[in-house]
Amino acid sequence: MDAVLPQRPVESSFEEKMAALQSTPLFMKSLPSEASDDPVIQALQSLAFEGTPDEIAQNFKEQGNDYFKGKRHREAISFYTQGIDAKPSDLVLHEALLCNRAACNLELKNYGSVLRDCSKALTMNAKSSKAYYRSAMALFALERYEESLDCCERCLEYDPENKGVRSLRDRSAKAKAEKDRKESEKQERIHNEQREKKLLQVAFKERHLFAVYNPKGSSENPHEPHFDPEDPEGTTLIIPPHFVEDTTFSTHISQMFPPQAPPPNWDKAGHYTANTLVVYAITRRKRLLKVGKKMSLRDVCNAAKAKEGQPDDGLELKDGCLTFVVVPKGEVEQNWRSTMNRDIDEGVKLTMSVNHKILRTANAPTTSPDETEVSVAQALIDLENNVPELKTELRALQISAAREVDVRGGKKAIVVFVPVPQLKAFHKVQQRLTRELEKKFSDRHVVFVAQRRMLSKPTRNSRVKQKRPRSRTLTNVHEKILEDLVFPTEIVGKRTRVSVDGSKLLKVILDPKDATSLEYKLDSFSSVYRRLTGKDVTFEFPPANQE
């Protein structure tokens, strides 16, 4: 027969032990406000709340003072609060409870509570030095030095010998002066940076330099173009890292490849010596310039400018740096030039083709095409050249803009904006075109929306007398965006749900016959519509058994 061993008691956590200890009347931090069946608690409650409101408040104040002296500030706050809740008629006692609770909150860094209690105390006694002092301390901790100084000045008007307030006033005045000094230096630095930035823009324009920055973030170059600090006129430009515009290229080449120094590790054949090198520059419009060794950067900038009657041209300053190509004379130079000329010709043709595919309509962005727009335009060109079934239809089609939209789940969608007159032509090939584009952009969904324009509602003071077409109203444009998003399916129903807080949710029901082909894009539809209109919408297909 097996022996029955006594069960081991379950270990309690520290929090459970503390909770059990504090439920014992002897160790309670504060008495419960509601009635209790425990006779000990009932007796303590009757003692604590026995007497007039002033006596009760005085009792809680004394208990709070004892806890404050023991640096048990949270328990002291509880007693001061119970004293305040007793609503004493003695204003001096009420003021003392508020100031004492503010002192506890000051130790706990609850500065908002300090300011509220001191404000109430000052409404009872406009000459409460403790309230002014603790308000000033809280404001000082919040770095609101001017307000802290104001509290000290108000207190010293009637209590000029208060050493604590005078000391705090001096600290506040000193901190305010330091803060003002730093703010002044910051504003001066910002002003100087803005001024230098404007001067740099003027200098770039004079030198025919076109600044190009990385749209995805800051460049890796820690330096920026700046003026030479040793130039008394402050007009000489320095390009990072140390390219002074008046220094000749021969000087730079001799520093890069000193005559007496051994060749670099990558120059196995020893071709790169100062006397056998040629420098080339490529302009913004893809012109190839040969740079003489006696030329300075300023000379190259003048040579790179466009001729009269031609579009603007010059050197590109990419992320604060200029690019030059250094090659050895002879066969290496000839091979590089032929390859470069061929690449430039192909790049110009490609740029012309991409620009032809992007037609900026009245409501489209006026900026140059970004990376997404160029990618979409190039994809259309590739489909036009490689898919015979789409060649005829795509040849005449253009886009006005394209942008990426974040979709739930960390995915993205590409919204392709098309000119309104070409929308019907896009609809003829949209199903096939969408499939092909989503193959090229495998991680993104593709939707087409017409680039419509909205007109504001005419007012009494409007100069335009022509009546606003209904197709240009906000409501109509938003309805058309819905139809464009879900094409080729049709919208068979709409419901608007209004929440208690006033927010609205549009529920759009689509034709169930297209559920299999479009169900995977419903989240993209919602995200795109929210991005374009700011309205929340959900798309769904009705169950198959419903008509």
N, C-alpha and C positions, 0 to 999 in steps of 0.2 A: 504494500500500500504506500502510495507516494505521500510524502509529507507536504502539508500545505504551509507555504512560507508567507509571512505577512507582506502585503504590497508596499512597495516603496512610495513614500509620499511624492506627489508631483511638485517639481520645483517651480516657484513663482518668479516672474521677472522682477527686475528692480522697480519698474513703473507700477506694477501691481502691488508690490509691498508698500511703496510710498502712498499709493491711493488708499490702501487699507489703513495705513497709519494716520493719514489726514482725515479719515472718516471717524476717527476716535475723537471725542469732544476735547480731550486734553491737548491734542496736537493740531486742532483745526486752525487754519490761517484766518478764516472768517466764518461767521455763523450763517447758516442758510436762511434766506429771507422767507421761505414758505414754512408752513407749520410742519412739525415733526412728531412722530409717535414716541421718540426716545425721551424719557423723562429728564435725563441729564441735559439734553439739548434744549428742552422746553424751559428748564430752570435757567440755563445760561441766557436764552433769548429773553426771558422775563427780566433778568438782571440787566442785560445790555440795553434793552429798550424801555426800561422803567424810568419814569421821570418826565420832565418837560423836554420839548425839542432841544432847548439850549443845553440842558444837562446831558441828554443823550449824545449830542454833537461834541460836547466837551470831553465826554468819556472816550469816544472814538478818536478824538484828536490826541488825547494823552497816550492811547494805545499805539496810534500811528507814530507818535514821536519816539516811543520806545523802539519800535521796529526800525525807524529811520536811523537812530543812533547805532543800532546793530548792523547798519548797511543792508537791511533786508527791504529794499525799496519797493518791490512789487507788493509785499504784504502790507507795507505802510500805505501805499496807494489805495489798497482795498479798504482800510480803516478810514482814511480821509474821505473816500467816496461815500462810505456809509454815514459819516458825519454830515457831509453835504446833503445827502438824500434825506436826512432828518429835518431839513429846512429850518435851521435855527433863526430866531428873530433877531439875535444879536449880530449886527453887521460886522463888528470887529472880529467876532468868532468865525463868521462865514468867510470873511476876507482871509483870516489866518489859515483856514482849511484849504482854500484855493491856492494860496501861496505855498503852503507846505506840499500840496500835491504837485504843484509846478516844480518844486525843488526835487522831488523824487523823479519826475519825468525828465528833468534836466540831467540827472545822474544816469538815467537809462537812455539818454539821447533821443527822447521822443519830443523833438523840438516843436512840432505842431501842437501837441497837447499843452506844452508849456505856454505858448503864445495865447492859446484859447483861455486857459485858466487865469493868466495874468490880465488879459483883457477884461474878463468878468470881475476880477478884483478891483481894477481901476475904475469900473463903472460904479462900484460901491464906495471907493475911496480914491479920489483923483490924486492924492498925495501919498500913495503907497510906495515907499522906497523899495521894499522887497519885490513888488510886482514889476517896477521899472527895471530893477537890477537883473531879475531873472529873465525878463523879456530881452534885455540887452545882451545877456549871455547867450540866449538861444539864437538871436539874430547874428551875433558874432560867429557862432559855430556854423551858421548857414552862409557865412561870408556876405551877409547883407550889412556891411559896415556902416553905410550912411544911416540906415534906420537904427542900428545899434547906437550910433553916436547921438542921434536925435533923442532916444530914450534917456541916455545919460544926461544930456543937457536939460531935459525937462525935469529930471529928478534933482539935479544940482541947483535948480532955480529956488527950491524951497529947502533943500538939504545940502548946503554947499560943503559941509565938513565930512560927508560920507566918503571915507577913504576907498572902500571897495568900488564905488561908482566912479570916483575920480581916476582910479587906476585903470578901470575898464574903458573909460573915455579916452585916456591916453593911448591904450592899446588899439582901440577902434580907429582913432585918428591916424595912428601910424600905419595900421593895416589898410585903411582907406587910401592914404597917400601912396602906399606901395602898389595897391591895386590900380589906382589911377595912372601911376607911372607905367606899369606894364601894359595897360590898355592903350595909353598914348603911344608907347613904343610899337605895339601891335598895329595900331592904325597907321602909324608912320611907315612901318614896314610894308603893309598892304598897299599904301599909296605909292611907295617907291617901286614895288613890284609891278603894279598896274602901269605906272609911268614908263618903266623900262620895257614892259611888254608892248606898249603902244609904240615906243621908239624902235623896238626890234621889228615890229610889223612894218613900220615905215622904211627901215633899213632893208628888210627883205624885198619890199616892193621896188626900192631903188636899184637893188642888185639883181632883180628878176629871179628871186628865190621863191619856190613854192613849198610851204611847210606842209608835210603829210605826217599825220599821227596815227598810231595804231588804234582802231576803233574799239578793240576788245579790252583795252586797259593801258596802263602805263608801259612805256618802253623799258628795255633793259639798260638804256644809257643813263647813268646817274648824273650826267652833266647836261647843261643846256647852252645853246649859243648865247654869248654875252659880249658886251663891249670891253675893250682892253682897259683895265684900270690904270695902266701906265700912260695911256694916251690923254694928254691934258684936255683935248677937245672932246674926248669920249665918242668918237665916230668910227674907230677901227674895230671891226668885228672879229671875234675869235670863235671858230667852229670847233666843237669838242673833237679830240681832247685838247690839243694845243696848236690848232691850225690858224695862224694869224693871216688875215686876208692879204696883207701887203708882202708876205714872205714868198719868194719864188719857189716853184716846185723842185728845182734842182737842189735847193737847200734841204728840203724835206727828204728827197730821195737819197742824198748823201748821208743823212742821219739814219735812214732806214737800212741802207746797205753801205756801211763805211768801207773805203777801199782796202784798208789793212785788216779788216775783220774776216774771219772764216765765213764761208757761205752758210746759210741756214740749213737745218737738217733736211728739210723737204726739197731743197735745191740740189739734187744729186749731181746734175750736169754742170752746175756752176754758171748758169746763164744769167742769174740776177746780180749784175754789177751796175754801179751807178752810171757808167758810160754807155751801157748797151740796153737801156730800158726806155720804153715809150709809154706815155700816159694818155688815156682816153677818158672822155666824159660823155654821158648819155643824157640828153635833155628830156624835158617832160613830154615833148611831142616825138620822142624816139629819134632824135637826130644824133649822129655820132660825131663828136668833136675831138680832133687831135690837139693835145695840150703841149705847147712848147715849154721846154725846161726853164726858160727865162720868164715865163709868164707867171703872174701871181694869181691868187684866187679872184681878186677883183677883175683882172683881165679876162679870166675864163667866164665870169658872170656876164661881162659885157659882150663877149663873143656868143654866149648862149641865148641872148635875147632874140626875139623874133624880128624878122625884117618888116619893113613898113608895109602895111596892108595885109599882113598875115596874122593868124590867131596868136595870142600870147604864148610865149615859150620861155624857158629858162631851166635852171637846175632844180631838182627836187631835193628838199631837205627832209629826209625820212627819219622821224623820231630824233631830230636834232643833229643828224649826221649827213654829210655829203658822201657820195659814192664815186670813186674813180677806179679805173682799171689800169693796172701796171703790167705790161707784158714785154718780153725781150724782142728786140728787132729781128727781122728776117722771117723765116718760115713760120714760126710760132705766131708772129703778129699777123701774117697774111691769113693763116687758117682761122685765127680768132675773128678777124674782121669779116671774112666771108660767112662764117657761122652766125655772127652777130647780125649782119645785114639780113640774112635769111630769116632769123628769128624775129627781127623787128618788122619785116614785111608781113610775116604771118600774124604777128600780134596786132598790127594795124588793121589787117583784114578782119581778124576776130573781133576787135573792138568796134569796128564799123558795123559788123553783123549784129552784135549784141545791142548796140545803140539803136539799130533799126528796129529791133524787136521790142524796145521799150518806148512807148509813146506816152509822154506826160500830158494827161488831160488837165482840164481846168481845176479839178479838185485833188489832183495827185501831188505828191511832194515835189518841190522844186530843186531838191538837192541832186547831186550826181548819183547814179545807181550804186546801191550798197552790195555787199557780198551775196545776200539772199537773192536779190533781183537779178544780178548777173548770172547766178547759178540756174535760176529758173529760165532766163532767156536763152542761155547756152543749151539747156536741156531741150527746149523747144526747137532750137536749130538742129540739134543732133537727131531728134525724132523726125524732123522735116527731111533730113538727108538720108536717114537709115530705114525709115518705115514707109514703104511705097503707098500704103493705104491712106496715110495721113499727109503725104507731101503736098497735094493740091490744096487741101483745106488749111493747113498750117501756114502756107506761104503768105497769105494775106492777113493772118491774125497777129495781133500785138497785145502786149500787156501794158498797163499803166503803172503798176507798182506790185510789190510782194513783201510780205513780212511774216515773221515767225511769231506764233502764239503758244504760250505754255498751256499744256493740258494736264488734267489730273493724272496722277501716277508717274509724274516725271517725264512724260512724253511731250512732243511738240507737234504743231500743225503749221502748215504753210498756207497762208491766205493769198491767193493770186487775184489781184484786182484787174479787171478788164474794162476797156472803154464800153460805154453803154451801147453805141451803134453796132459793136461786134459781138454782143452777148448772144444773139440768136445763132450766129455762126459758130461760136464756142459750144453752144448746146448740141449742135449736130454731131460733134466729135468728143463731147465732154466725157462720156463714160470710158471710151477707149483711151483718151488722153489722160484721164485721172489714173487709170491702171498703170499706164506707162511711166507717168511721173512718180507714182508711189513705188515703182520698182527702182527708179534711179535714186529717190530719197527714201530708202527702205525703212528708216526709223521715224518717218514723219507722214502724217496724213495730209492730203492736198484738197483744198476746197476753192471754188471759184466764186467771186462776188463782183458785181458790176460797180464801177467807180462812180457812184451817184453823188449829186450835189444837193445840199439842203439850203433853203432860203429862210431867213428869219421872218417871223410874222410881222407884216407891215404895221406901223404905228401911226398915230395922228401926225407926227412930225416927219414921217418918211418922205424923202424926195422922190422915190420911185412911185410912179402913178400906175404902172402896169399891175394887173392883178396877179397874185402869186399862183403859179400852176399847182394843182393838187399833187402832182408827181414830185414836187420839190418840198413838200411838207415833211415834218419829222415823222409823223405817224406812217405816212405812205412809204417813206424810205426804209423805215424799220421793218415794215411788212414785206417789202421787196427783198430785203437782206435775208429774211427767213426763207423766202421762196428760192433765192439763189443758193443758199447753203444746202438745202435738202434735195436740189435737183439731181436726178430725174424723177424722184418720187414726188407725190403730191401731199399737201396738208389737208386732212379730212376733218380736223376738229381742233378747237382751241379752248382752253379753260384758264381763267385767271384766279389764283388763290391769294386772298388777302389775309395776312397774319394779324394777330392782336396788336403787334407793335407798328402796324401800318405798312410793313414790307410786302411786296407783291412778287408772286412767282407765276410765270406763264408756263402752262403745260400744253405742249404741241403734240397732237396725235397724227401719225403719218400713215400712209397707205400700207396695209400689211403685206401686200404682194411684193414689196421691195425689202422686207425685213431681213432676208438672208444676205443681201448685198450691201446693206447700209448699217446694220446693227452695230458693227464694230466701230463706227465713227460717231456715235451719238454723243459721247463725251466731248469730242472735238467740236461738234456743232455747238454745244452749250458754251464751251470756253471761248470760241470765236465770237459768238453772238454777244456774250458778256463783255468781251474786249472792245467790240465795235460800238455797242449801244449802251453799255452799263446796266443792262437789265438781266435779271436771272431768268433762265428758261430751262426746261427739261423736255427732252424729246423721247417719245416712246411709241411702240407699235401696239395696237389693240390685240387681245388674244385671238387666236385663229378661229375660234368658234363664234366670234362676234362679227356682225356685218358692219 
